[in-house]
Amino acid sequence: MKTATIFSVILLLFGVELVYSQSSFEKPKLSNADSWSIIVLPDVQNYSKFNRNQPILDLMMSWVEDHIDSLNVKMVVCVGDLVEQNDIINQGHDGDQSAQRQWEFISRVFARLDGKVPYIAATGNHDYSIDRQGKRSSKYSEFFTVDKNWRNRKVIVQNSTNENGVPTLENSAFELKDVNGKDYLFLTVEFAPRDTVLAWASQVVNLPQYKKHRVILTTHAFLSEKDKRTTAVPKWLMYEPYSVNNQIQKSPKIVLPKANSGEQIWSKLVEPASNIDLVLCGHISGEGYRVDQNSSGLAVHQMLFDAQSEGGGHRYGNGGDGWLRIIEFLPDNSTVKVKTYSPLFGISPTTQDHAWRRDARNEFSFKLSK
């Protein structure tokens, strides 16, 4: 109770309006007919890695597909960890699908949105393999190409390369012009972005053509469930080429060279920029939210949303209970409403009482700087 009270006071200090539960089920809808929205998907690897869980993510994507018009969806964002493993062939104990099957599934499920709405699929740590020096590789660029979704091709304006020098959507930017009179730049950078990536992103947001844009940044690891930016040195692991009792052996964590934590992303990219208004992330189970002023004195809203531990957990659950977020941008070009909804629960009258999360961590509103 004490924690919730402190959080509520913090939100109110930054002009965040708390919204509490209603007794009857309401279908998702915009609060204002002239609003538009983005849909945020949490880490989804626990759906991808189990055959039994894949239909739940397919249901979620079907729901998004069905509500593009009614919710005026302009962008869909996944905060990373698309798969559990990038390249293993042994099913092990962290899922029953090979890495290839996981990538095929996640590409196929996103295909529901192809040609209908642009989307960002950020990369998480699980989407990479590393060597003993920490150099990364990923099958991401094989399954998420710019021509996969012509809506992405239509709005992409910037991109950089992955660690192997290959042009990729892992680090890219998409421009939406004149949305209720405002121009938006949706920027995504890889998990624990390298120094070169942050330098590229900083150059992009400071280009003259984007100085008056509202920039929304997505990266996998940035904020914790305790509303603190991450500070640990970014590391990842190798899957060893042998199993013990059907458990793939993992190496000790290996430092990723020239990679950046959430606090470093803040200090090197977000804080110096005058136009990054919102940061979206996942990686750490739970919800997080904080507001800080950038170097121009403007508010930057930072939001964690990761439901991967819901629905039974990492190995024995359903992948995340179907939770996603609806972020509504009102026509005043300032007010933003955040709601957390599960199409899995919402599909049946038997479970509709559980379809909304109405607590202050999951339903609130805030004001963007004009």
N, C-alpha and C positions, 0 to 999 in steps of 0.2 A: 504493500500500500504506500509506503514511504517513497519507494522508487518511482511508482506511477505518479505520485503527487509532484515530485521534483521535476519529472519529465513534462508534466502538464504545465507547470509554472514556466519552464524554459520555452515551451511552444508559445505560450501566451505572450511572453516578453518579445518574441519575434513576430507577433501578429498572426500566430497560427491558431486557427479556430478548431476546437475539438468538436467532434460529432459523435453522439451516442446512439445506442441501439434503438431500433423500432421493433415493435412486436410482430408485425406481419411481414411476410416475404415480399420483396419488391424486385421485379426484374431490372437488370442493369439498364440505366438510361442516363442521358445527359441532364444536368440540372437546368441547363439553358439551351434552347434549341439552336442558338448560334455558336455554341461552344465547339471545340474539336478536342481530340484525345490522342494519347499514345497508350499502347498496351505494353506492360513490362512483364517479361517472363523471367522467373528466377533461374538459378542453376538447374539444369534439366538432366544431368548425367544419370541420376537414379531412375529416370524413365527409360533412357536409352539402353542401359546395360542389361536390363531384364526383359525377356520376351513378354512376361506377364504384365509388365508396367507400360510397355509401349503404347497400348491402346488409350491410356489415360492422357498422354501428351497429344495423341492424335485427336482425342475429344476436345482438349483445350484449343488446339489449332482450328478445329472445325468451328468451335464457338467463336473464336476471333474472326474467322472467315465470314461467319453468318452475321457479325455485328459491325463490320467495317462501315456500312452505311448508317446504321442507326446510332452508332457512337461517333460517327465522323472521324474514324481512325486515320491519322495521317502518317503514323510510323509505328512499327512494332520493334521492340528492343528486347533482346535476350542478353543477360548480364554475364554469360560465359559458362564454362564447363558444359559443353554440348555433349560430350561423351565421357566415359569413365577412363578409358585407355585409348591412346592414340594409335598404337600399332601392335598390340599383342595378339596372338592367335590361340593361346591357351585360355580357356574360359575361367580357370582359377576359382576364387571364392568371392570376388567382387563383381558379380554379374554372371550371366550365362550366355552372353553374346560376344563373339569376336569383335575386335576393334573395327574391322571392315564392316561388319553387320551394323555396328553402332553408327558409324559414319553414314552408311547407306540409309539407315532409318531416319537420322536427324535431317539429312538432306531431303528425304522424301516427305517428311512431315512439314518442313518449311515450304515445300513446293505447293502446299495448299494456298499459300499467300502469293505465289508467283503470278505476276501480271495483275495483281489486285491492290497491293499496298507495298511500299518499300519497307525493308526491315534491316535491322542491324543484328548480326549474330557475333557478339564479342567472343574473344578467345579467353579461356580460363587455363589454369595450370594443368588440368586433366587433359586438355586438348593438345598438349605437347609431350614429346619424348625429348630426353636430353642425353648427352654423353657425359663422361666422367669429368669433363671440364665445364659442364653446364651449358653447352651450346644446344639450342633448341631446334627441333624440327616438328612439322605437323602435316597431317593430311588435309588440314582445313582448306587450303587453296585448291585441292582437287574437287571438293564437294561444294564450296561456296565461291562461285565465280561471278564476275560482274554480269555476265550474260545469262545467268540462271534466272534472274528476275528482271525483266525489262523495266520494271518500276525503279529498281536500283540503278540500272544503267542510265535512266532518264535524269536522275537527280544527283549522281555522284559528281563531285567537283574536285576532290583531292584524294590522293592516296600515296602511301610510301611503300617500303619493302619489308619483308620479314628478315630474320637473321641470316638467311641464305641469299639475300639480295634479290628475291623474287617479288615483283609487284603483287600486292595482295590486298584484300579487303580487311585484313587484320588491323591495319592502320589506315583509316579512310575517313572521308567526310562527305556528307550528303546535305544538299541545300534545298530548303523549302521556301519558296518566295511568296510573299504577300499572303500570309495566313492571318486572316483578320487584321490586315494592315501591317503585320510584322514579318520580317525575314528571319528564318531560323537556319542554323547550321548544326547538324547532328554529327558529332565527332566521336570516333571510337579509337582507342589505343589498346594494344595487346596487354595480356597479363604481365604485371611487373615490368612496365615498359622500359626499354633500354634508353640510355642517355640520348642516343641519336634520334629515337622516336619522339621523346619529349621535346627535343630541339626542333624537329620537324613540326610537331603539333603547335608549339609556341609560335613558330613562323607563320603557320596557317592562320591562327586566330588573330594575328596582328596584321595580316594583309589588309590594305585599305578597303577592299571590297567587302570585308566582313566586320569592319569596326563597329557598325551599327546593328549587326546581327545579334540575335539572342542565341548563344551557343549552349547546347546540351551535350555534355561529355559522358560517355559510357566507358568504363574500364572495370575489369573483373574484381580486383582487390583494392579497396580504398578506405572503407569505413568498417568499424566493428559493431557488434550488437550492443556495445556499451557506449556508442556514439563517439568513439575516439577513432581518429585516423590511424591506420596501421603504421607501425614503426619498425617491425622486425626486418632483418635482412632477407630479401626474397630468396627462397630456396625451392628446389623440387627434387624428385627422386627418380631413380632408374628402376625398371623392372628387370630383375636378374634372369638369366636364361635357364632357370630351373625352378621346380616346385617342391615343396615338402608337405606331404599329406594334402595334396591338391591345393596348396596355398602358394601362389606366386611370391617369390621372395623379393623384397624391396631393399634397395640400397639405403644407407643413411642419407639424409637430406644433403644436397649439393648446392652450394651458393651459385646463383645465376649472375654471371659477370655483368657489371655496369647496369644492373636492374634497379628499379626504384620502388620504394614502399609508398603507401598512401600519403604519408606526411611529405615525402620528397616530391610526389606528383603535385601536391598542393603548393609547395614552396617554389618549384621550378616551372610549373605550367599554370595552375589555376589562380593562385593569388596575384601574380603579376599581370594577368590578363584583365581587361576591363569589361569583357563581354561574355564570360562563362557564368551563366546564371544557375545552372543545375548540374549536379554530378550524380550519376546512377551507377550502382555497383552491386556485387553479390559476394560469393566466396565464403563468407562466414555466416553460418546458420542463424537466422533470426531477422529482426528489423533494427534499423538504426536511422537516426536523423539528427542533423545539426545544421546550424547556420553560422557562417563567419563572414566578416567583411574582407573584400579583396583590397588590393593596394589603392584602388580608386574610391574606396569607402562604400562600395555597393555590396549588397547581400548575395552570398553564394549558398544555395541550398544543396545539401549533400544527403543522399538517401541510399541506405542499404536495404535490399529485399532479397532474401534467400530462404526458400521454404523446403529445401532438400531434406531436412530432418523431420519434416511433418509426415504423417501417415505411416509411421512405424520405423523410420530411420534408414540408415545407409544400406544395410544388407537385407533386411527382413520386411521392409515396408512396401508401400505402393508407389513410391517415387516422390511424393510431396503433396498428396491430397488435392492436387489440381489447382493450387492457389496461383493467381496472377494479380497484377495490379492495373487498375484503370486510372490514368492520370488525365484529368479534364482541365483544359485551358479555357477559361471563360472569355467572352468577347470584350471585357474591359482591358485585356492584354496585361493583366496583373494577377488576378486571382487564379490559383491552381487548387483543384480539389483532388485528393488522393483517396482511392477506395480499393479494398482488397477483397477479391471475389473468387469463388471456386466453381467453375462450370461443372465439376464432378458432383458436388453436392447440390448445385442448383438445378440439375437436370431432372430430379425426381421430387415429387411432393413429400416423399418419406424423409428426405434429407435436407430439404430447403431451409429448415431452421438453422442449419450450419453453414449456409452458403456465403454469408457475409462475416467479415471480422470487423466489429464495430468499436473495438477498444482504441484508445488514443494513439497507439503505436501503428495502427493499421488504417485508420480513417481520420483524416485531418485536412486542413487547407492552409495555404500560405500565400504570401504576396511576393511577386517578382518585382524587381526594380524596373520602373518604366524608362 
